[in-house]
Amino acid sequence: MEENLKQQPTDTLRIAIYGPESTGKTTLAKQLADHFETVWAPEFARDYLQQKFDDAGAICEPEDLMPIAIGQTQLENDALLTANRFIFSDTCLMVTKVYSEIYYNFCDPILDKAARKHKYDLFFLTDIDVPWEKDDLRDRPDDRGYMFDKFKSALIENNKPYITLSGNPETRLQKAITIINDLVRNKEMGFSSYDFVQMYNHDVQIDAIRKQLDIFKSGIAKSILERAATKNDGILKLSETEFEQYARDFDTRKSNLKLMKFVPASGAASRMFKFLSEFLNDFDIENETINAYINHKNASNLTVFLAGMEKFPFFEKVDQKLREVHPKFNSWESDRKNYMFITMMLSGQYFDFCNKPKGILPFHKYTTHTATPIEEHLNESAFYASSNGHSHLHFTISETHQLQFEKIIENVKEKVEKQSGTRISIDYTYQKKGTDTIAVDLENRPFRFDDGRLFFRPGGHGALIENLNNLDADIVFIKNIDNVIQNHIESIALYKKALAGVLTELQQKVFEYLKQIEKGEIKAEDIDAIIAFAQTKLNISVIEDFTKYALEYKIEYIREILNRPIRVCGMVKNEGEPGGGPFWVRDLKGNISLQIVEASQIDQNNPEQAAILASSTHFNPVDLVCATRNYKGEPFDLRQFVDPKSGFIVQKTKNGKDIKAYELPGLWNGAMAKWITIFVEVPLMTFNPVKTVNDLLKFAHQPQ
């Protein structure tokens, strides 16, 4: 009997259409067979049980299940003889097994074994969102949810690769066709059906995986620096009077604009407290002193932390809780007090600062309360990212942190709105799972966990170009969650509005030229002025052969270089902070453009490139104002302006094993590589990031 339940071996891709009664399995199997010009295996039980009902009015009984299983297997094996690349099975032995367990609370061991053993390249689990249709054999119209859950559980328990199909018949068909075509490409790349389902559920596209694997094999070319951007050579230097004028100009124009502040805020604060975590891991409270630890570890950060401990905005709360939990606190020597203070700060049982997002941590102490970065961004948003009494603030966050953000905003929003006279609308997005990238081992093979799963990791802040792309705004201010200030918010607002003033002034001129092009108003005598504007005001390098072009091609070239999103980026003088800087960069076609380049993108073994890096005078503080609509008021597709070759390959460890990971082109690096770019020098006071907890001791974060 077991011999009659064996599947015939084949290279044909087997697709099982699987699900409870009246969920469109037969319709879909026929449609897919027609589309792919192949055969389908019908449901044997349908004809078998209908005949039994017609002959004697009898329904299915336990002794019918084995003949049904044998018949179904035979139909599939026969269909394989004429199959073309695919075979679509309208049901399978797993369906018979599930029905047996539901109706009779039992499944014949031989049938059970065969159902588990039968392999399909993919199961389509048909959803119950289609109308239930009555016939002689269907009997559970009121148990559809229960039945669906049972069928789904069987796939999970037996580790079958499946994807759920929902929607009307046409929607299901088109979705299934796309999935099957992607499955084929997946197989051609050497991935399994389980890999494919994991990719599908992660919303990762197979083409993206292919490109990432190619990048691991071929590597990423280093950026070719032409020279550092400096004042009057790529960096605009404004006087204080000019800053004030540009800010006033922006205030005049903004009533017709929808403004938004965009704050990347998804990261946890673990790096802020890294040196303290290391201290807790390495320090032996019973056998050494903190001073001895500092000396042999050269832990200068710990010295600074302890010296300024009482100035931290969270000191009083941690100290109070420490004394509550440990009544003998006052009798401890200073080392134990300090050790236990740090322990309570980082302990998951108490404050758990390491695992919280930066945005919700206490940053600034005022006379009446302690403020988080979230509150400070609300304050800033009202000051410079508002028009017509309305400000829009957008946070990109981890989904697990949203409730914590909402709780803080609920407590402070009304206060900020009242103080500023501005209504603040707040929304959130998450970094899309589909932007995660595949990790590989050092041989460039996909890294796998012990259970065989692939490892996808976040693609870095460059993934946020997708979030930025979906914003509904004319002007977007971008600033990191930790770059806030306790004092001088009016000055910060002045410089932000001035950057927006520079942007809107240039944008007006760009739009004027593009509208003239659209109307056919550009004449030969206009070309030189437009090109001079592009070169001197927009930092656009024009191709050498431009003068040889016919007029119509000159106009088309101008349209192409001007019809782009625009960013104006504040730049501060370089004082040794780690991170990217402004450079003139030459691409592989010889085109030169302004870019923000990270040190890791530069070949520092090349003496010329290293010398250019060393000559850099400015630093990128992530202080951007962006215009993301075209001259018609339509949003650009920002994904079209990314340089896909400017990502990063980084080495990490996972589960104790070395891996390589790919990070997408950075949001303000390669993700904006093809934007019109303007750099403006801004005062150092505008850059106040909190990279480590000790940064909270700096002037900008202390009460004055």
C-alpha positions, -999 to +999 in steps of 0.1 A: +000+000+000+028+024+008+042+018-027+009+033-041+015+065-021+049+073-035+055+104-056+073+099-088+107+116-089+108+147-112+125+180-119+091+195-126+082+221-101+053+209-080+028+235-067+001+223-043-031+244-041-040+237-005-067+249+019-102+241+034-133+236+014-147+263-010-116+285-011-110+285-048-085+258-051-098+242-083-103+275-101-068+286-093-052+252-103-070+254-137-060+291-142-024+285-134-022+254-157-036+275-185-013+304-179+019+282-178+007+259-205+009+228-185-013+203-167-031+202-134-040+172-112-076+174-101-090+165-067-096+128-067-118+130-036-143+153-054-153+127-080-149+097-056-172+111-029-197+127-053-202+092-069-207+077-035-232+104-026-251+100-059-252+062-056-262+058-020-266+092-004-236+083+017-209+106+029-172+102+035-161+076+061-127+067+075-123+037+052-126+061+022-094+080+031-068+055+020-084+050-015-087+087-018-050+091-010-040+065-034-061+080-061-048+114-056-012+102-058-019+083-090-035+114-106-004+135-098+020+109-110+000+105-143-001+142-148+037+144-145+040+125-178+027+154-198+037+183-175+056+213-189+079+227-162+051+228-136+024+207-122-004+222-102-022+199-078-057+208-068-053+194-032-027+169-019-023+142+007-018+168+034-054+180+028-066+144+033-045+141+065-060+173+079-096+163+071-090+129+087-077+145+119-106+171+120-135+147+113-122+115+129-096+127+154-073+101+138-051+096+107-039+063+094-002+060+101+006+051+065-014+080+052+001+103+078+037+093+068+030+097+031+014+131+036+044+143+056+069+128+030+053+142-001+073+172-013+061+203-031+082+232-042+055+255-028+021+253-011-005+280-019-027+282+012-060+296-001-077+320+022-114+320+033-121+355+020-141+342-009-178+333-006-187+298+006-205+279-021-228+250-011-228+216-028-235+180-018-201+175-001-194+208+017-208+210+053-189+236+074-200+271+063-198+283+099-164+268+108-143+285+081-120+303+105-114+272+125-108+251+094-084+276+080-063+277+112-061+239+112-049+238+076-023+265+083-011+248+115-005+216+096+018+233+072+037+249+100+040+218+121+052+198+091+076+225+080+061+229+045+070+260+024+038+280+019+024+314+010-011+325+017-032+337-012-061+361-005-083+383-026-107+377-055-098+351-082-081+375-105-060+390-077-050+356-065-041+345-100-018+375-107-002+372-073+004+335-078+019+340-113+044+366-099+053+343-070+059+313-093+081+333-116+101+346-087+104+311-073+119+299-106+145+327-105+152+318-068+158+282-078+181+292-106+202+311-080+205+279-059+181+289-031+156+265-017+119+268-014+123+276+022+147+304+014+122+317-011+094+318+014+117+335+040+126+361+014+089+366+005+078+370+041+106+394+046+095+413+015+130+411+001+132+410-037+152+383-054+167+409-078+180+428-048+196+396-034+212+389-067+227+424-068+239+421-032+256+388-038+273+402-069+285+431-048+301+408-022+319+390-050+331+420-069+335+444-041+327+481-040+350+506-057+363+534-035+352+569-041+376+589-063+382+622-046+390+651-069+395+676-040+380+686-007+351+710-008+362+742+009+349+777+014+341+793-020+349+760-037+318+740-030+310+754+004+290+786+005+302+810+032+275+834+044+278+864+067+255+867+098+236+894+079+231+870+050+219+842+073+193+866+087+182+877+053+178+842+040+158+832+071+135+862+066+131+853+029+121+818+039+096+831+064+081+851+036+078+822+012+068+794+036+030+801+037+026+784+004+047+754+014+040+723+034+070+718+057+080+687+075+108+677+099+122+642+093+140+626+123+157+592+119+152+577+154+151+539+152+185+531+168+189+519+203+212+537+227+236+508+232+266+527+218+260+556+241+268+534+270+292+510+254+322+519+277+299+515+308+287+481+296+323+470+291+331+483+326+303+461+341+315+431+322+352+434+330+353+450+365+357+428+395+341+447+424+354+423+450+391+422+439+400+456+423+394+493+426+378+514+400+410+535+398+430+504+391+405+494+364+408+528+348+446+526+348+450+492+333+421+497+308+430+533+300+393+540+306+394+578+304+357+578+294+349+563+328+369+590+346+349+617+329+316+599+336+323+596+373+336+631+377+305+646+361+280+620+373+259+644+393+254+667+363+237+641+342+199+648+338+191+613+350+213+614+381+186+622+407+162+595+395+188+568+394+203+578+427+168+579+443+159+544+431+193+531+442+188+543+477+152+528+477+164+494+466+195+493+488+188+507+523+225+503+532+236+525+504+251+552+527+274+527+543+290+516+510+324+529+500+325+551+469+335+524+444+305+502+453+282+532+451+295+541+416+295+505+404+259+500+416+248+533+401+260+522+367+245+488+372+211+503+379+213+526+349+219+497+325+200+469+342+169+456+324+152+453+358+155+491+363+164+518+339+177+497+310+192+527+292+212+505+268+182+489+252+160+519+249+159+542+219+179+574+223+148+594+217+132+586+250+162+590+272+165+620+296+188+645+278+183+679+293+174+691+328+153+721+332+141+738+364+106+722+360+113+689+343+138+667+324+134+667+286+140+639+261+152+644+225+116+638+214+104+669+233+134+689+220+125+680+184+089+691+190+103+724+202+125+728+171+098+717+148+076+745+160+104+770+157+114+765+121+094+736+104+060+753+106+039+773+082+005+788+088+006+778+124+010+741+116+041+719+119+046+683+107+071+661+125+079+626+113+100+600+132+114+568+117+114+544+145+115+507+154+080+493+156+087+480+191+094+515+204+063+533+191+043+531+223+072+546+242+074+575+217+036+580+219+036+581+257+062+609+258+045+629+231+012+625+248+027+641+279+045+670+263+028+678+230+000+701+244+026+720+264+048+726+234+019+736+212+007+761+238+041+777+243+048+779+206+013+787+193+018+760+167-003+729+161+021+699+156+011+668+136+032+638+144+035+605+125+058+575+123+072+550+098+094+520+103+124+510+083+110+487+057+119+450+062+123+447+025+153+470+026+172+445+048+202+430+031+215+394+031+246+385+051+273+362+038+303+343+052+338+352+043+335+329+012+306+350+000+281+322+007+248+332+023+252+330+060+228+306+077+216+300+112+219+265+127+183+258+116+191+268+080+175+302+079+191+330+060+203+361+079+189+394+068+201+425+087+190+462+085+205+479+055+216+511+074+202+546+073+203+545+035+171+524+037+153+555+049+153+569+014+121+547+010+105+565+040+116+599+028+102+590-006+067+586+008+065+619+027+039+644+016+058+677+019+074+705-002+103+711+021+118+685+045+142+693+073+164+663+082+181+661+116+192+631+137+174+623+169+205+630+191+214+663+176+194+686+199+204+715+221+192+727+255+201+764+249+199+788+220+171+772+201+163+805+185+198+806+169+194+770+158+161+779+141+177+809+124+203+788+107+178+761+097+155+786+082+184+803+064+193+769+048+157+767+037+159+802+024+189+793+002+171+763-011+138+780-019+156+809-037+176+784-059+145+763-064+125+792-077+151+799-104+154+762-113+116+760-116+116+791-138+140+776-163+122+742-164+089+759-170+104+779-198+118+747-213+084+730-211+068+760-229+095+760-256+107+795-246+144+788-243+165+804-271+201+799-280+210+832-264+196+820-230+219+789-228+250+806-215+232+822-185+215+790-176+248+770-177+265+797-156+237+795-130+241+757-129+278+758-125+282+787-101+250+784-080+242+747-081+278+733-083+269+713-114+299+703-136+288+704-172+301+678-197+330+689-219+312+684-252+282+705-243+292+733-266+291+709-295+255+699-290+227+711-312+203+735-295+176+709-289+201+686-272+215+714-251+180+722-239+173+685-231+206+682-212+197+713-192+163+699-184+180+666-172+205+683-149+180+707-134+150+684-129+162+668-098+155+669-060+176+696-043+194+694-009+211+722+010+234+707+036+249+726+066+286+719+070+306+727+101+344+732+105+362+699+110+373+695+146+382+658+145+347+643+148+344+609+131+321+608+101+317+620+066+328+652+049+321+673+018+342+665-013+343+669-051+341+634-064+348+620-099+326+591-110+336+564-135+323+584-164+345+614-154+317+635-141+325+656-110+299+664-084+297+674-047+292+645-024+292+637+013+318+609+016+326+587+046+362+579+054+355+542+048+347+550+012+381+564+005+412+544-004+435+557+023+463+534+011+465+557-020+487+586-010+469+611-032+435+602-019+447+602+017+462+636+012+428+650-001+411+634+029+436+650+053+430+684+036+393+684+044+382+715+063+346+706+070+325+679+085+289+667+078+267+673+108+236+658+091+218+691+089+198+690+056+169+708+040+154+690+011+131+699-018+115+666-031+089+679-056+095+689-092+085+721-109+050+707-115+045+701-078+048+663-083+069+642-060+102+629-074+108+592-071+138+596-049+149+560-056+159+571-091+185+594-078+205+568-057+240+557-067+236+519-062+274+514-063+281+536-033+270+512-005+293+497+021+306+462+029+313+458+066+326+429+086+306+418+116+301+387+138+270+367+143+267+338+167+305+339+171+311+336+133+326+362+110+302+375+084+301+402+058+272+425+055+261+450+029+248+484+040+228+504+014+241+538+001+238+562+031+208+585+032+229+616+029+257+598+009+249+576-021+212+577-016+213+614-026+242+612-049+223+624-080+206+653-062+214+689-068+237+696-038+245+729-021+269+730+010+266+760+034+290+766+063+270+768+096+284+775+131+296+746+152+269+753+177+244+737+154+261+703+158+256+688+192+252+650+188+252+627+218+273+598+206+283+587+241+266+595+274+295+618+283+284+642+255+256+652+278+282+669+300+290+694+272+279+730+274+251+726+248+234+700+269+238+715+303+214+741+320+227+777+318 
